[in-house]
Amino acid sequence: MAREAGELRRRVMALGRRTRGARIPEELRAEVIDYAIERRRCGDGVRKIAGALGVSPESIRRWTAPPAAGRARALVPIVVREDDDASPRPVTVTSPSGYRVEGLTIASAAALLRALA
């Protein structure tokens, strides 16, 4: 396994200077993930694994984390429909001094607030 880590590290280093967001080719990344998952099963921490491979601990953590429950992996189409009950609901405006005006529409409440400002 140590020889495999050394080989993976050599291949990662051959990509050049690693900067934030630098991509690793899919095939190499899959091998790094397989190695990291195996080492995590053996009890190694992400820092130790990352140091052995020459990648960031955050990358190892993300790549080996179980998928979050309920997180969408693809775009899902959403249909927007008009509300059948689109009648405007009354608005109530209450002033800091205690005056209260009920039954306003959004437009009339906005006009009232503009007039009071």
N, C-alpha and C positions, 0 to 999 in steps of 0.2 A: 504494500500500500504506500510506503514512503517513496519507493521508486516511482510509483504512479503520480504522486504529488509533485515530485521533482520534474517529471516529464510535463505535467500540466502547467506548472509554474514556468518552465522554459518556453512553452508554446504561448502562454499569456505574455511573457516578457518580450517575445519576438514580435508582438504587435506594436511595440514602441511604448513611449511614455503614456501612462494611464492617467487620464484626467476625468473629472466628474462628467458623467454622461457618455464616456467613450464606449463604443459598442464592442462586444466580443462576438465573433462569428457564431451563428446558431449551433453548428456542430460542436465547436469547442465549449460553448456555454453549456450545452447538454451534458458533456462529459464532466465539466466542473460541477454542475448540479448533482449528477449521480455520485461523484466523489464526496461532495459536501453532505449529501443526505446520508451516505454510508457512515461518514465520520460523526455526524450528529447522532446517529443510532448508537455509536460506540461511546457517546458521552462527551465528545470534543465540543468546545464552545466555538461560536462564530469567529471570534478574534483569532484563535489558534488556526482554524481552517483557512481564514482569509490570509493570515501571514504565510502559511505554507503554500498558498496558491498565487499570491501577489495580486489579489483583488480586495476591494473594500469589505469590511465586516457588514456594512449595510446591504451590499449586494448579496452576500451569502445569506443574510437574514431574510431578505425579500424572496430570494430564489427558493429557499427551503421551507418557507412558511406554508402551512396548509391554507388552501383557498378559504377566504372569508365566506361564511354562510350567507347566502342571499345576495352576494355581490354579483352583479350582471357581468358576464364575460363578453357580451356582444350588445350592439345597439338593438333596442327593442322599439318597434314603431308604436307611436302613441296617437290615438285619434282624439281630436278635440271637437266636441259637439256643443251646440248651444244648449243652455239649461232650459228645460221645458217650463220651469217655474222662474222665469226671468223677471218677474215683477220686482220693482225696486223696494227694498226694505227701508222702513223709516229710520232716520238717524236722530240721535239726541245729542244736543250740545249743552254742556254744563260749564258755567264760568267759575273761575277761582273764588268769586265772592258768593256763589251759591245760586245764581240765576240758572234756570234750566228751561231749554226750549226743546220740545219733543215733536216728533212727526215730520221732520224735515226730509227733503230729498237731499242727495249728495250735492247737487247744484245749489240748492238754497242754503245748505249748511256752509258751503264754501263762500257764498255771497255774504252770509252773516259774519263769518270770521274775517273776511276782507274788510267789511264795514266797521268792525270793532277794532281792527288793528290800527 
